[in-house]
Amino acid sequence: HKFDIVHTHLSSSSDMYIFPLVSPLVTPHVTTLHSRFPFDRVQSWTGKADELYMEWAPLLPMVAISESAREEVPYDLNFVGVVHHGLSMQQFLPTAKKRGDFFVWLGRFVEDKGTHLAIEAAKRAGVKIVLAGTIDRHQQDSVNYFNTVIKPQIDNDQVKYIGPVNMKQKI
């Protein structure tokens, strides 16, 4: 098949296999970096695995999802731009309909996402908070953060955890 462009996605350390596969392509290609790089799990790697992939990095045109994400990368990646996450404004229309007197926190349970700060803000405001999201069971720091910082605050009254949610539940 002849393709106009090849678009790949880099979200975790296990996606780095695309570097040597995509770099020799003559078809125009771009890779979107969706997460912090080096990835959260890189810190637990042993040896020089991430360095081995870096020989291909300058050959991959890459876009980041924010200027901040781009600036945090310590490697010399071939950034060609920033493409922010797009949201369909038709799908996320503002509404005057009140859905309840509570805050919602949605995301991945890692310290950088600030779940503990959202809980603190809700408590200070005297407002209930519903936590929804995932715990990366492959990342021990994430599991420890949830179990030692977040879980002890879940009382199913002011702080409630409902686990991962689908798109319908999100909106």
CNS distance restraints for C-alpha pairs under 8 A (distance, minus, plus):
assign (resid   3 and name CA) (resid  27 and name CA) 6.96 0.50 0.50
assign (resid   4 and name CA) (resid  27 and name CA) 6.91 0.50 0.50
assign (resid   4 and name CA) (resid  28 and name CA) 6.96 0.50 0.50
assign (resid   5 and name CA) (resid  27 and name CA) 6.10 0.50 0.50
assign (resid   5 and name CA) (resid  28 and name CA) 4.96 0.50 0.50
assign (resid   5 and name CA) (resid  29 and name CA) 5.32 0.50 0.50
assign (resid   5 and name CA) (resid  30 and name CA) 7.79 0.50 0.50
assign (resid   6 and name CA) (resid  27 and name CA) 6.97 0.50 0.50
assign (resid   6 and name CA) (resid  28 and name CA) 6.37 0.50 0.50
assign (resid   6 and name CA) (resid  29 and name CA) 4.51 0.50 0.50
assign (resid   6 and name CA) (resid  30 and name CA) 6.51 0.50 0.50
assign (resid   7 and name CA) (resid  29 and name CA) 5.69 0.50 0.50
assign (resid   7 and name CA) (resid  30 and name CA) 5.11 0.50 0.50
assign (resid   7 and name CA) (resid  31 and name CA) 5.72 0.50 0.50
assign (resid   7 and name CA) (resid  32 and name CA) 7.55 0.50 0.50
assign (resid   8 and name CA) (resid  18 and name CA) 7.75 0.50 0.50
assign (resid   8 and name CA) (resid  29 and name CA) 7.77 0.50 0.50
assign (resid   8 and name CA) (resid  30 and name CA) 6.44 0.50 0.50
assign (resid   8 and name CA) (resid  31 and name CA) 4.67 0.50 0.50
assign (resid   8 and name CA) (resid  32 and name CA) 6.39 0.50 0.50
assign (resid   9 and name CA) (resid  15 and name CA) 7.66 0.50 0.50
assign (resid   9 and name CA) (resid  31 and name CA) 5.39 0.50 0.50
assign (resid   9 and name CA) (resid  32 and name CA) 4.90 0.50 0.50
assign (resid   9 and name CA) (resid  33 and name CA) 6.28 0.50 0.50
assign (resid   9 and name CA) (resid  34 and name CA) 7.10 0.50 0.50
assign (resid  10 and name CA) (resid  15 and name CA) 5.56 0.50 0.50
assign (resid  10 and name CA) (resid  16 and name CA) 6.91 0.50 0.50
assign (resid  10 and name CA) (resid  31 and name CA) 6.72 0.50 0.50
assign (resid  10 and name CA) (resid  32 and name CA) 5.98 0.50 0.50
assign (resid  10 and name CA) (resid  33 and name CA) 4.88 0.50 0.50
assign (resid  10 and name CA) (resid  34 and name CA) 5.98 0.50 0.50
assign (resid  10 and name CA) (resid  35 and name CA) 7.42 0.50 0.50
assign (resid  11 and name CA) (resid  15 and name CA) 6.50 0.50 0.50
assign (resid  11 and name CA) (resid  33 and name CA) 6.31 0.50 0.50
assign (resid  11 and name CA) (resid  34 and name CA) 5.03 0.50 0.50
assign (resid  11 and name CA) (resid  35 and name CA) 5.27 0.50 0.50
assign (resid  11 and name CA) (resid  39 and name CA) 7.98 0.50 0.50
assign (resid  12 and name CA) (resid  16 and name CA) 7.40 0.50 0.50
assign (resid  12 and name CA) (resid  35 and name CA) 7.08 0.50 0.50
assign (resid  12 and name CA) (resid  39 and name CA) 5.99 0.50 0.50
assign (resid  12 and name CA) (resid  40 and name CA) 8.00 0.50 0.50
assign (resid  12 and name CA) (resid  41 and name CA) 7.92 0.50 0.50
assign (resid  13 and name CA) (resid  38 and name CA) 7.92 0.50 0.50
assign (resid  13 and name CA) (resid  39 and name CA) 6.00 0.50 0.50
assign (resid  13 and name CA) (resid  41 and name CA) 6.95 0.50 0.50
assign (resid  13 and name CA) (resid  42 and name CA) 6.89 0.50 0.50
assign (resid  16 and name CA) (resid  53 and name CA) 7.06 0.50 0.50
assign (resid  17 and name CA) (resid  21 and name CA) 6.92 0.50 0.50
assign (resid  17 and name CA) (resid  53 and name CA) 7.98 0.50 0.50
assign (resid  18 and name CA) (resid  22 and name CA) 5.72 0.50 0.50
assign (resid  19 and name CA) (resid  23 and name CA) 5.91 0.50 0.50
assign (resid  19 and name CA) (resid  53 and name CA) 6.64 0.50 0.50
assign (resid  19 and name CA) (resid  56 and name CA) 5.75 0.50 0.50
assign (resid  19 and name CA) (resid  57 and name CA) 6.60 0.50 0.50
assign (resid  19 and name CA) (resid  60 and name CA) 7.23 0.50 0.50
assign (resid  20 and name CA) (resid  24 and name CA) 7.34 0.50 0.50
assign (resid  20 and name CA) (resid  53 and name CA) 7.50 0.50 0.50
assign (resid  20 and name CA) (resid  56 and name CA) 6.13 0.50 0.50
assign (resid  21 and name CA) (resid  25 and name CA) 7.84 0.50 0.50
assign (resid  22 and name CA) (resid  29 and name CA) 7.62 0.50 0.50
assign (resid  22 and name CA) (resid  60 and name CA) 7.42 0.50 0.50
assign (resid  23 and name CA) (resid  56 and name CA) 6.34 0.50 0.50
assign (resid  23 and name CA) (resid  57 and name CA) 7.99 0.50 0.50
assign (resid  23 and name CA) (resid  59 and name CA) 5.50 0.50 0.50
assign (resid  23 and name CA) (resid  60 and name CA) 5.70 0.50 0.50
assign (resid  25 and name CA) (resid  29 and name CA) 7.57 0.50 0.50
assign (resid  29 and name CA) (resid  60 and name CA) 7.61 0.50 0.50
assign (resid  29 and name CA) (resid  61 and name CA) 6.86 0.50 0.50
assign (resid  30 and name CA) (resid  60 and name CA) 6.71 0.50 0.50
assign (resid  30 and name CA) (resid  61 and name CA) 5.01 0.50 0.50
assign (resid  30 and name CA) (resid  62 and name CA) 5.48 0.50 0.50
assign (resid  30 and name CA) (resid  63 and name CA) 7.18 0.50 0.50
assign (resid  31 and name CA) (resid  60 and name CA) 6.95 0.50 0.50
assign (resid  31 and name CA) (resid  61 and name CA) 6.34 0.50 0.50
assign (resid  31 and name CA) (resid  62 and name CA) 4.72 0.50 0.50
assign (resid  31 and name CA) (resid  63 and name CA) 6.26 0.50 0.50
assign (resid  32 and name CA) (resid  62 and name CA) 5.79 0.50 0.50
assign (resid  32 and name CA) (resid  63 and name CA) 4.92 0.50 0.50
assign (resid  32 and name CA) (resid  64 and name CA) 5.91 0.50 0.50
assign (resid  32 and name CA) (resid  65 and name CA) 7.37 0.50 0.50
assign (resid  33 and name CA) (resid  37 and name CA) 7.93 0.50 0.50
assign (resid  33 and name CA) (resid  62 and name CA) 6.90 0.50 0.50
assign (resid  33 and name CA) (resid  63 and name CA) 6.15 0.50 0.50
assign (resid  33 and name CA) (resid  64 and name CA) 5.07 0.50 0.50
assign (resid  33 and name CA) (resid  65 and name CA) 6.73 0.50 0.50
assign (resid  34 and name CA) (resid  64 and name CA) 6.77 0.50 0.50
assign (resid  34 and name CA) (resid  65 and name CA) 6.17 0.50 0.50
assign (resid  35 and name CA) (resid  39 and name CA) 6.86 0.50 0.50
assign (resid  35 and name CA) (resid  69 and name CA) 7.59 0.50 0.50
assign (resid  36 and name CA) (resid  40 and name CA) 7.08 0.50 0.50
assign (resid  36 and name CA) (resid  69 and name CA) 6.33 0.50 0.50
assign (resid  36 and name CA) (resid  72 and name CA) 7.45 0.50 0.50
assign (resid  36 and name CA) (resid  73 and name CA) 7.29 0.50 0.50
assign (resid  37 and name CA) (resid  72 and name CA) 7.61 0.50 0.50
assign (resid  37 and name CA) (resid  73 and name CA) 5.60 0.50 0.50
assign (resid  37 and name CA) (resid  74 and name CA) 7.80 0.50 0.50
assign (resid  38 and name CA) (resid  42 and name CA) 6.13 0.50 0.50
assign (resid  38 and name CA) (resid  73 and name CA) 7.03 0.50 0.50
assign (resid  38 and name CA) (resid  74 and name CA) 7.81 0.50 0.50
assign (resid  39 and name CA) (resid  43 and name CA) 7.79 0.50 0.50
assign (resid  40 and name CA) (resid 139 and name CA) 7.77 0.50 0.50
assign (resid  41 and name CA) (resid  45 and name CA) 6.99 0.50 0.50
assign (resid  41 and name CA) (resid 139 and name CA) 6.44 0.50 0.50
assign (resid  42 and name CA) (resid  50 and name CA) 7.46 0.50 0.50
assign (resid  45 and name CA) (resid  49 and name CA) 7.47 0.50 0.50
assign (resid  48 and name CA) (resid  52 and name CA) 6.47 0.50 0.50
assign (resid  49 and name CA) (resid  53 and name CA) 7.02 0.50 0.50
assign (resid  50 and name CA) (resid  54 and name CA) 6.66 0.50 0.50
assign (resid  51 and name CA) (resid  55 and name CA) 7.51 0.50 0.50
assign (resid  53 and name CA) (resid  57 and name CA) 6.93 0.50 0.50
assign (resid  54 and name CA) (resid  58 and name CA) 7.66 0.50 0.50
assign (resid  56 and name CA) (resid  60 and name CA) 6.96 0.50 0.50
assign (resid  57 and name CA) (resid  76 and name CA) 7.72 0.50 0.50
assign (resid  57 and name CA) (resid  77 and name CA) 5.63 0.50 0.50
assign (resid  57 and name CA) (resid  78 and name CA) 6.78 0.50 0.50
assign (resid  58 and name CA) (resid  76 and name CA) 7.10 0.50 0.50
assign (resid  58 and name CA) (resid  77 and name CA) 5.55 0.50 0.50
assign (resid  58 and name CA) (resid  78 and name CA) 5.07 0.50 0.50
assign (resid  59 and name CA) (resid  78 and name CA) 6.96 0.50 0.50
assign (resid  60 and name CA) (resid  77 and name CA) 7.76 0.50 0.50
assign (resid  60 and name CA) (resid  78 and name CA) 6.10 0.50 0.50
assign (resid  61 and name CA) (resid  78 and name CA) 5.28 0.50 0.50
assign (resid  61 and name CA) (resid  79 and name CA) 6.00 0.50 0.50
assign (resid  61 and name CA) (resid  80 and name CA) 5.97 0.50 0.50
assign (resid  62 and name CA) (resid  77 and name CA) 7.30 0.50 0.50
assign (resid  62 and name CA) (resid  78 and name CA) 5.71 0.50 0.50
assign (resid  62 and name CA) (resid  79 and name CA) 4.63 0.50 0.50
assign (resid  62 and name CA) (resid  80 and name CA) 5.76 0.50 0.50
assign (resid  62 and name CA) (resid  81 and name CA) 7.21 0.50 0.50
assign (resid  63 and name CA) (resid  79 and name CA) 5.53 0.50 0.50
assign (resid  63 and name CA) (resid  80 and name CA) 5.83 0.50 0.50
assign (resid  63 and name CA) (resid  81 and name CA) 4.98 0.50 0.50
assign (resid  63 and name CA) (resid  82 and name CA) 5.10 0.50 0.50
assign (resid  63 and name CA) (resid  83 and name CA) 6.42 0.50 0.50
assign (resid  64 and name CA) (resid  69 and name CA) 6.31 0.50 0.50
assign (resid  64 and name CA) (resid  70 and name CA) 5.57 0.50 0.50
assign (resid  64 and name CA) (resid  79 and name CA) 7.33 0.50 0.50
assign (resid  64 and name CA) (resid  81 and name CA) 6.72 0.50 0.50
assign (resid  64 and name CA) (resid  82 and name CA) 4.82 0.50 0.50
assign (resid  64 and name CA) (resid  83 and name CA) 6.26 0.50 0.50
assign (resid  64 and name CA) (resid  84 and name CA) 7.71 0.50 0.50
assign (resid  65 and name CA) (resid  69 and name CA) 6.61 0.50 0.50
assign (resid  65 and name CA) (resid  70 and name CA) 7.69 0.50 0.50
assign (resid  65 and name CA) (resid  82 and name CA) 5.69 0.50 0.50
assign (resid  65 and name CA) (resid  83 and name CA) 5.24 0.50 0.50
assign (resid  65 and name CA) (resid  84 and name CA) 4.73 0.50 0.50
assign (resid  65 and name CA) (resid  85 and name CA) 6.32 0.50 0.50
assign (resid  66 and name CA) (resid  70 and name CA) 6.35 0.50 0.50
assign (resid  66 and name CA) (resid  82 and name CA) 5.84 0.50 0.50
assign (resid  66 and name CA) (resid  83 and name CA) 6.87 0.50 0.50
assign (resid  66 and name CA) (resid  84 and name CA) 5.79 0.50 0.50
assign (resid  67 and name CA) (resid  71 and name CA) 6.14 0.50 0.50
assign (resid  67 and name CA) (resid  82 and name CA) 6.56 0.50 0.50
assign (resid  68 and name CA) (resid  72 and name CA) 6.29 0.50 0.50
assign (resid  69 and name CA) (resid  73 and name CA) 6.90 0.50 0.50
assign (resid  70 and name CA) (resid  79 and name CA) 7.78 0.50 0.50
assign (resid  70 and name CA) (resid  82 and name CA) 7.83 0.50 0.50
assign (resid  73 and name CA) (resid  77 and name CA) 7.93 0.50 0.50
assign (resid  87 and name CA) (resid  91 and name CA) 7.83 0.50 0.50
assign (resid  87 and name CA) (resid  92 and name CA) 7.60 0.50 0.50
assign (resid  88 and name CA) (resid  92 and name CA) 6.45 0.50 0.50
assign (resid  89 and name CA) (resid  93 and name CA) 5.95 0.50 0.50
assign (resid  92 and name CA) (resid 171 and name CA) 7.18 0.50 0.50
assign (resid 101 and name CA) (resid 127 and name CA) 6.97 0.50 0.50
assign (resid 101 and name CA) (resid 128 and name CA) 7.15 0.50 0.50
assign (resid 102 and name CA) (resid 127 and name CA) 5.63 0.50 0.50
assign (resid 102 and name CA) (resid 128 and name CA) 4.69 0.50 0.50
assign (resid 102 and name CA) (resid 129 and name CA) 5.31 0.50 0.50
assign (resid 102 and name CA) (resid 130 and name CA) 7.15 0.50 0.50
assign (resid 103 and name CA) (resid 122 and name CA) 7.00 0.50 0.50
assign (resid 103 and name CA) (resid 127 and name CA) 6.90 0.50 0.50
assign (resid 103 and name CA) (resid 128 and name CA) 6.18 0.50 0.50
assign (resid 103 and name CA) (resid 129 and name CA) 4.50 0.50 0.50
assign (resid 103 and name CA) (resid 130 and name CA) 6.25 0.50 0.50
assign (resid 104 and name CA) (resid 129 and name CA) 5.51 0.50 0.50
assign (resid 104 and name CA) (resid 130 and name CA) 4.82 0.50 0.50
assign (resid 104 and name CA) (resid 131 and name CA) 6.02 0.50 0.50
assign (resid 104 and name CA) (resid 132 and name CA) 7.57 0.50 0.50
assign (resid 105 and name CA) (resid 115 and name CA) 7.08 0.50 0.50
assign (resid 105 and name CA) (resid 118 and name CA) 7.02 0.50 0.50
assign (resid 105 and name CA) (resid 129 and name CA) 7.20 0.50 0.50
assign (resid 105 and name CA) (resid 130 and name CA) 6.23 0.50 0.50
assign (resid 105 and name CA) (resid 131 and name CA) 4.89 0.50 0.50
assign (resid 105 and name CA) (resid 132 and name CA) 6.18 0.50 0.50
assign (resid 106 and name CA) (resid 131 and name CA) 6.14 0.50 0.50
assign (resid 106 and name CA) (resid 132 and name CA) 4.86 0.50 0.50
assign (resid 106 and name CA) (resid 133 and name CA) 5.47 0.50 0.50
assign (resid 107 and name CA) (resid 113 and name CA) 7.35 0.50 0.50
assign (resid 107 and name CA) (resid 132 and name CA) 6.64 0.50 0.50
assign (resid 107 and name CA) (resid 133 and name CA) 4.79 0.50 0.50
assign (resid 107 and name CA) (resid 134 and name CA) 6.76 0.50 0.50
assign (resid 108 and name CA) (resid 113 and name CA) 7.11 0.50 0.50
assign (resid 108 and name CA) (resid 133 and name CA) 5.43 0.50 0.50
assign (resid 108 and name CA) (resid 134 and name CA) 4.99 0.50 0.50
assign (resid 108 and name CA) (resid 135 and name CA) 6.18 0.50 0.50
assign (resid 108 and name CA) (resid 136 and name CA) 7.49 0.50 0.50
assign (resid 109 and name CA) (resid 113 and name CA) 6.87 0.50 0.50
assign (resid 109 and name CA) (resid 115 and name CA) 6.91 0.50 0.50
assign (resid 109 and name CA) (resid 133 and name CA) 6.85 0.50 0.50
assign (resid 109 and name CA) (resid 134 and name CA) 6.10 0.50 0.50
assign (resid 109 and name CA) (resid 135 and name CA) 5.31 0.50 0.50
assign (resid 109 and name CA) (resid 136 and name CA) 7.41 0.50 0.50
assign (resid 109 and name CA) (resid 142 and name CA) 6.17 0.50 0.50
assign (resid 109 and name CA) (resid 145 and name CA) 7.47 0.50 0.50
assign (resid 109 and name CA) (resid 146 and name CA) 6.42 0.50 0.50
assign (resid 110 and name CA) (resid 114 and name CA) 7.40 0.50 0.50
assign (resid 110 and name CA) (resid 115 and name CA) 7.71 0.50 0.50
assign (resid 110 and name CA) (resid 135 and name CA) 7.82 0.50 0.50
assign (resid 110 and name CA) (resid 141 and name CA) 7.53 0.50 0.50
assign (resid 110 and name CA) (resid 142 and name CA) 5.06 0.50 0.50
assign (resid 110 and name CA) (resid 145 and name CA) 6.58 0.50 0.50
assign (resid 110 and name CA) (resid 146 and name CA) 7.58 0.50 0.50
assign (resid 111 and name CA) (resid 115 and name CA) 6.94 0.50 0.50
assign (resid 111 and name CA) (resid 116 and name CA) 7.67 0.50 0.50
assign (resid 111 and name CA) (resid 142 and name CA) 7.47 0.50 0.50
assign (resid 111 and name CA) (resid 145 and name CA) 6.60 0.50 0.50
assign (resid 114 and name CA) (resid 118 and name CA) 6.46 0.50 0.50
assign (resid 115 and name CA) (resid 119 and name CA) 6.31 0.50 0.50
assign (resid 115 and name CA) (resid 150 and name CA) 7.48 0.50 0.50
assign (resid 116 and name CA) (resid 120 and name CA) 6.17 0.50 0.50
assign (resid 116 and name CA) (resid 149 and name CA) 7.09 0.50 0.50
assign (resid 116 and name CA) (resid 150 and name CA) 6.45 0.50 0.50
assign (resid 117 and name CA) (resid 121 and name CA) 6.10 0.50 0.50
assign (resid 118 and name CA) (resid 122 and name CA) 6.17 0.50 0.50
assign (resid 119 and name CA) (resid 123 and name CA) 6.17 0.50 0.50
assign (resid 119 and name CA) (resid 129 and name CA) 6.85 0.50 0.50
assign (resid 119 and name CA) (resid 159 and name CA) 7.25 0.50 0.50
assign (resid 120 and name CA) (resid 124 and name CA) 6.13 0.50 0.50
assign (resid 121 and name CA) (resid 125 and name CA) 6.10 0.50 0.50
assign (resid 122 and name CA) (resid 126 and name CA) 5.95 0.50 0.50
assign (resid 122 and name CA) (resid 127 and name CA) 5.00 0.50 0.50
assign (resid 122 and name CA) (resid 128 and name CA) 6.22 0.50 0.50
assign (resid 122 and name CA) (resid 129 and name CA) 6.21 0.50 0.50
assign (resid 123 and name CA) (resid 127 and name CA) 6.17 0.50 0.50
assign (resid 123 and name CA) (resid 128 and name CA) 7.36 0.50 0.50
assign (resid 123 and name CA) (resid 158 and name CA) 7.68 0.50 0.50
assign (resid 127 and name CA) (resid 158 and name CA) 7.07 0.50 0.50
assign (resid 128 and name CA) (resid 157 and name CA) 7.18 0.50 0.50
assign (resid 128 and name CA) (resid 158 and name CA) 4.30 0.50 0.50
assign (resid 128 and name CA) (resid 159 and name CA) 6.02 0.50 0.50
assign (resid 128 and name CA) (resid 160 and name CA) 7.99 0.50 0.50
assign (resid 129 and name CA) (resid 158 and name CA) 6.07 0.50 0.50
assign (resid 129 and name CA) (resid 159 and name CA) 5.13 0.50 0.50
assign (resid 129 and name CA) (resid 160 and name CA) 6.37 0.50 0.50
assign (resid 130 and name CA) (resid 159 and name CA) 6.08 0.50 0.50
assign (resid 130 and name CA) (resid 160 and name CA) 4.85 0.50 0.50
assign (resid 130 and name CA) (resid 161 and name CA) 5.89 0.50 0.50
assign (resid 130 and name CA) (resid 162 and name CA) 7.17 0.50 0.50
assign (resid 131 and name CA) (resid 159 and name CA) 7.40 0.50 0.50
assign (resid 131 and name CA) (resid 160 and name CA) 5.99 0.50 0.50
assign (resid 131 and name CA) (resid 161 and name CA) 4.65 0.50 0.50
assign (resid 131 and name CA) (resid 162 and name CA) 6.25 0.50 0.50
assign (resid 131 and name CA) (resid 163 and name CA) 7.35 0.50 0.50
assign (resid 132 and name CA) (resid 161 and name CA) 6.04 0.50 0.50
assign (resid 132 and name CA) (resid 162 and name CA) 5.37 0.50 0.50
assign (resid 132 and name CA) (resid 163 and name CA) 5.02 0.50 0.50
assign (resid 132 and name CA) (resid 164 and name CA) 5.59 0.50 0.50
assign (resid 132 and name CA) (resid 165 and name CA) 6.46 0.50 0.50
assign (resid 133 and name CA) (resid 162 and name CA) 7.81 0.50 0.50
assign (resid 133 and name CA) (resid 163 and name CA) 5.35 0.50 0.50
assign (resid 133 and name CA) (resid 164 and name CA) 4.31 0.50 0.50
assign (resid 133 and name CA) (resid 165 and name CA) 6.58 0.50 0.50
assign (resid 134 and name CA) (resid 163 and name CA) 6.45 0.50 0.50
assign (resid 134 and name CA) (resid 164 and name CA) 5.34 0.50 0.50
assign (resid 135 and name CA) (resid 142 and name CA) 6.37 0.50 0.50
assign (resid 135 and name CA) (resid 143 and name CA) 6.38 0.50 0.50
assign (resid 135 and name CA) (resid 146 and name CA) 7.29 0.50 0.50
assign (resid 136 and name CA) (resid 140 and name CA) 7.96 0.50 0.50
assign (resid 136 and name CA) (resid 142 and name CA) 5.98 0.50 0.50
assign (resid 136 and name CA) (resid 143 and name CA) 6.71 0.50 0.50
assign (resid 137 and name CA) (resid 142 and name CA) 7.24 0.50 0.50
assign (resid 137 and name CA) (resid 143 and name CA) 6.05 0.50 0.50
assign (resid 139 and name CA) (resid 143 and name CA) 6.54 0.50 0.50
assign (resid 140 and name CA) (resid 144 and name CA) 6.00 0.50 0.50
assign (resid 141 and name CA) (resid 145 and name CA) 5.97 0.50 0.50
assign (resid 142 and name CA) (resid 146 and name CA) 6.23 0.50 0.50
assign (resid 143 and name CA) (resid 147 and name CA) 6.07 0.50 0.50
assign (resid 144 and name CA) (resid 148 and name CA) 5.77 0.50 0.50
assign (resid 144 and name CA) (resid 149 and name CA) 7.82 0.50 0.50
assign (resid 145 and name CA) (resid 149 and name CA) 5.39 0.50 0.50
assign (resid 145 and name CA) (resid 150 and name CA) 6.77 0.50 0.50
assign (resid 146 and name CA) (resid 150 and name CA) 4.80 0.50 0.50
assign (resid 146 and name CA) (resid 151 and name CA) 5.78 0.50 0.50
assign (resid 147 and name CA) (resid 151 and name CA) 5.11 0.50 0.50
assign (resid 147 and name CA) (resid 152 and name CA) 7.21 0.50 0.50
assign (resid 148 and name CA) (resid 152 and name CA) 6.59 0.50 0.50
assign (resid 149 and name CA) (resid 153 and name CA) 7.34 0.50 0.50
assign (resid 150 and name CA) (resid 154 and name CA) 6.80 0.50 0.50
assign (resid 153 and name CA) (resid 159 and name CA) 6.67 0.50 0.50
assign (resid 154 and name CA) (resid 158 and name CA) 7.76 0.50 0.50
assign (resid 154 and name CA) (resid 159 and name CA) 4.89 0.50 0.50
assign (resid 154 and name CA) (resid 160 and name CA) 5.64 0.50 0.50
assign (resid 154 and name CA) (resid 161 and name CA) 6.71 0.50 0.50
assign (resid 155 and name CA) (resid 159 and name CA) 5.54 0.50 0.50
assign (resid 155 and name CA) (resid 160 and name CA) 6.41 0.50 0.50
assign (resid 156 and name CA) (resid 160 and name CA) 4.35 0.50 0.50
assign (resid 156 and name CA) (resid 161 and name CA) 7.17 0.50 0.50
assign (resid 165 and name CA) (resid 169 and name CA) 5.84 0.50 0.50
assign (resid 165 and name CA) (resid 170 and name CA) 6.51 0.50 0.50
assign (resid 166 and name CA) (resid 170 and name CA) 6.29 0.50 0.50
assign (resid 167 and name CA) (resid 171 and name CA) 6.47 0.50 0.50
